[in-house]
Amino acid sequence: MIFDLNDLKPAERQYYLQHVVAPRPICFASTIDSKGSVNLSPFSFFNMFSSNPPILVFSPARRVRDNTTKHSLENILEVPEVVINIVTYDMVQQVSLASCEFPKDVNEFIKAGFTEEPATLVRPPMVKESKAKMECRVLEVKSLGNDKGAGNLVICEVLRMHIADELLDENKKIDQRKLPLVARLGGDWYSVTNEGSLFQVEKPNTQLGIGFDSLPATIRNSSILTGNHLGQLANVHDLPMVEAGFEDDHLKQIIQYYSIDPVEMEKEIHGYAARLLDQGKIREAWQVLLAV
């Protein structure tokens, strides 16, 4: 189906967009007003947009239901500072509770059972339970409109990060497997990053991949190899050559058994190469594919 967003009601636009533009990281924002009242609220219209300068942007959108604005936005307009606390799986239910529309004078830290921890450079407190938090100065608030669902881009400069020691190795690098980040999807759906959902994709960086157009036609037009498989094969920097010393017992078995039927042999070889690629063995997969 084709959806023309101009024909959809604001709630319908939000529904479809939030389901397909996902998963979205969660900005758990602590803010403070000029009288010292603290607010804590999650926002999934959030991401990093620059590392130099270090810029994060999140958007407390106008409520689709009644076009009102969030207390977080009102606080930021009074005190242009915010702590962005990162949400992990062990705190997601509390974060959801903090999203309730409590009255202005209610402290969500107390309602959701979080602990206020003084920040070092800004006035809003940090969430002690968060494993990564960023003290930010608000550079600009850009309104995207006055209608229901309109966003307000809060452009923040990160001044200082706090990262739990347990996440860092001896070189002060983060072990991604130890950070079960939570993200928002559509409706009541969330997702979590863990060892079962994490995978690595090698970056091309400065060396160019050969590209799909340089793959041999028999590989490029394979009925077995998927687009992901071809992407791995096409990301090598030079078209591989047959290695004289390469040996593979399973490959030998395929060639011996299917040598009388080239069509079936190609299917078997492509299937074997696909399994190797799924294991990240790109060199071996290329050698298998070049064997016939």
C-alpha positions in Angstrom: 0.0 0.0 0.0 1.0 3.6 -0.5 0.3 6.2 2.2 0.2 9.9 1.4 1.1 11.5 4.7 -0.9 14.6 3.8 -4.0 12.4 3.8 -3.4 10.9 7.3 -4.5 12.3 10.6 -1.7 13.2 13.0 -2.2 10.1 15.1 -2.0 7.9 12.0 1.2 9.6 10.8 2.7 9.0 14.2 1.6 5.3 14.2 3.2 4.4 10.9 6.3 6.5 11.3 7.1 5.1 14.7 6.7 1.5 13.6 9.0 1.8 10.6 11.6 4.4 11.8 12.8 2.1 14.5 14.5 1.0 16.7 15.1 4.4 18.2 17.5 5.0 21.1 16.0 6.6 24.2 17.0 9.9 25.6 16.1 9.8 29.4 16.3 13.5 30.0 16.6 15.1 33.4 15.9 18.8 33.4 15.2 21.5 36.0 13.2 24.8 36.0 14.2 28.2 37.3 12.7 27.4 40.7 14.6 24.1 41.1 11.9 21.6 40.3 13.3 18.6 38.6 11.7 16.6 35.7 12.7 13.2 34.3 11.2 11.9 31.1 12.1 9.6 28.2 12.1 10.6 24.5 12.7 8.3 21.6 13.1 11.1 18.9 16.8 11.1 19.7 20.2 10.6 18.2 23.8 11.8 17.8 24.5 14.2 15.0 28.1 15.3 15.4 31.2 14.2 17.3 33.2 17.4 16.8 31.5 19.4 18.2 29.8 16.6 20.3 26.1 17.2 19.5 23.0 15.2 20.5 19.5 16.1 19.4 16.2 15.0 21.0 12.6 16.2 20.4 9.9 16.7 23.0 7.1 16.8 20.4 3.7 18.4 21.0 1.2 15.8 22.3 -0.9 14.5 19.4 -3.9 14.1 21.8 -4.3 17.7 22.8 -1.3 19.7 21.4 0.2 20.5 24.8 3.9 20.7 25.4 6.1 18.6 27.7 7.4 19.8 31.1 10.9 18.9 29.9 10.6 21.4 27.1 9.3 24.1 29.4 12.2 23.5 31.8 14.8 23.7 29.0 13.5 27.0 27.8 14.0 28.3 31.4 17.3 26.5 32.2 19.1 25.5 29.0 20.8 22.5 30.5 20.0 18.7 30.4 21.5 15.4 31.5 20.8 12.7 29.0 20.8 9.3 30.8 21.1 6.2 28.6 18.5 3.5 29.1 19.4 -0.2 29.6 17.2 -3.2 30.0 17.4 -3.4 33.8 15.7 0.0 34.1 13.2 0.0 31.2 10.0 -0.6 33.3 11.0 2.3 35.6 11.7 4.5 32.6 8.2 3.7 31.2 6.7 4.7 34.6 8.5 8.0 34.4 6.8 8.7 31.1 3.5 9.1 32.9 2.1 12.6 32.6 2.5 13.6 36.3 1.7 17.1 37.3 4.4 19.8 37.0 5.4 19.8 40.7 5.8 16.0 40.8 9.4 14.6 40.8 9.6 11.6 38.4 12.8 10.5 40.2 10.7 9.7 43.2 7.7 8.3 41.4 9.8 6.0 39.2 12.2 5.0 42.0 15.4 6.5 40.6 18.2 8.1 42.6 19.2 11.7 42.0 23.0 12.1 41.6 24.5 15.6 41.4 25.9 16.5 38.0 29.3 18.2 37.9 28.8 20.9 35.3 25.0 21.4 34.9 22.1 22.0 37.3 19.8 19.0 36.5 20.7 15.8 38.4 21.9 12.6 36.8 20.2 9.2 37.1 22.5 7.2 39.4 21.2 3.9 38.0 22.1 4.8 34.4 25.3 3.2 33.2 26.1 6.1 30.9 25.1 9.7 31.2 26.0 12.9 29.5 25.9 16.4 30.9 24.8 18.8 28.2 24.5 22.5 27.4 21.4 23.3 25.3 22.6 25.4 22.3 19.2 25.8 20.6 15.6 24.8 20.6 14.1 24.7 17.2 10.3 24.5 16.9 9.1 22.5 13.9 5.5 23.9 14.2 2.6 24.6 16.4 0.3 21.7 15.3 -0.3 18.4 17.1 2.7 16.1 16.9 5.1 18.9 15.9 8.6 18.4 17.2 10.9 20.7 19.1 14.5 20.0 18.3 16.6 20.3 21.4 20.2 20.7 20.2 22.7 19.8 22.9 26.4 20.0 23.3 27.9 17.2 25.4 30.2 18.6 28.0 31.0 15.6 30.1 30.3 11.8 30.0 30.0 9.4 32.9 30.5 5.8 32.0 30.3 2.9 34.4 33.7 1.2 35.1 32.1 -2.2 34.4 31.6 -1.3 30.8 35.3 -0.5 30.1 38.2 -2.8 29.4 41.8 -2.2 30.3 42.2 0.2 27.4 39.1 2.2 28.5 37.1 0.9 25.5 33.5 0.0 25.8 32.5 -3.7 25.5 29.3 -3.4 23.5 28.1 -6.8 24.8 28.0 -5.4 28.4 25.7 -2.6 27.5 22.1 -3.9 27.0 20.7 -0.8 25.4 17.0 -0.5 25.0 15.3 1.1 22.0 11.7 2.1 21.1 9.7 0.9 18.2 6.0 1.4 17.5 3.2 1.2 20.0 4.2 -0.8 23.1 7.2 -2.5 21.4 10.7 -2.2 22.5 14.0 -3.9 21.6 17.2 -4.7 23.5 20.7 -5.2 22.3 22.4 -8.3 23.7 24.7 -11.0 22.5 21.9 -12.7 20.7 21.0 -9.6 18.6 24.5 -8.1 18.1 26.6 -8.7 15.0 29.5 -7.0 13.4 29.8 -5.7 9.8 33.3 -4.7 8.6 33.5 -1.1 7.6 35.0 -0.3 4.1 36.8 2.7 5.6 39.4 4.2 3.1 39.7 1.1 0.9 37.0 0.7 -1.7 35.1 -2.5 -2.1 35.0 -4.0 -5.6 31.2 -3.7 -5.8 28.4 -5.9 -7.1 29.2 -5.0 -10.7 32.7 -6.6 -10.4 31.3 -9.9 -9.1 31.4 -12.8 -11.6 28.0 -13.3 -13.2 27.6 -16.8 -11.8 28.0 -15.4 -8.3 26.1 -12.1 -8.8 23.1 -14.0 -10.3 23.1 -16.8 -7.8 19.8 -18.2 -6.6 21.3 -19.2 -3.3 23.4 -16.3 -2.2 21.5 -13.4 -0.7 22.0 -9.7 -1.0 23.9 -9.8 2.4 26.1 -12.6 1.1 26.9 -10.7 -2.1 27.5 -7.5 -0.1 30.2 -9.4 1.9 31.8 -10.7 -1.2 31.7 -7.4 -3.0 33.3 -5.6 0.0 36.8 -7.0 -0.7 39.3 -4.5 -2.0 40.5 -6.7 -4.9 38.9 -9.5 -6.8 40.5 -12.6 -5.1 42.5 -15.2 -7.1 42.6 -18.9 -6.6 45.0 -19.8 -3.8 47.2 -22.8 -4.9 47.5 -24.1 -1.3 43.8 -23.8 -0.3 42.3 -27.1 0.8 38.8 -27.9 2.1 37.5 -31.4 2.6 33.9 -30.5 2.3 34.6 -28.7 -1.0 36.4 -31.8 -2.3 33.3 -33.9 -1.4 31.0 -31.6 -3.3 33.2 -31.7 -6.4 33.6 -35.5 -6.3 29.9 -36.2 -5.7 28.3 -33.6 -8.1 31.0 -33.5 -10.9 28.6 -35.2 -13.3 25.9 -32.5 -12.7 27.4 -29.0 -13.0 24.1 -27.3 -12.1 23.6 -29.1 -8.9 27.3 -28.8 -8.1 27.0 -25.0 -8.4 24.0 -25.0 -6.1 25.9 -27.0 -3.5 29.0 -24.8 -3.7 26.9 -21.7 -3.4 25.1 -23.1 -0.4 28.4 -24.0 1.3 29.8 -20.6 0.5 26.7 -19.0 2.1 27.3 -20.9 5.3 30.9 -19.8 5.4 29.8 -16.2 4.9 27.3 -16.5 7.7 30.3 -17.4 9.9 32.2 -14.4 8.6 34.7 -16.5 6.7 34.9 -14.4 3.6 38.3 -15.5 2.3 37.2 -19.2 2.5 33.9 -18.5 0.8 35.7 -16.8 -2.1 38.0 -19.8 -2.5 35.1 -22.2 -2.5 33.3 -20.1 -5.1 36.4 -19.8 -7.3 36.9 -23.6 -7.3 34.6 -24.2 -10.3 
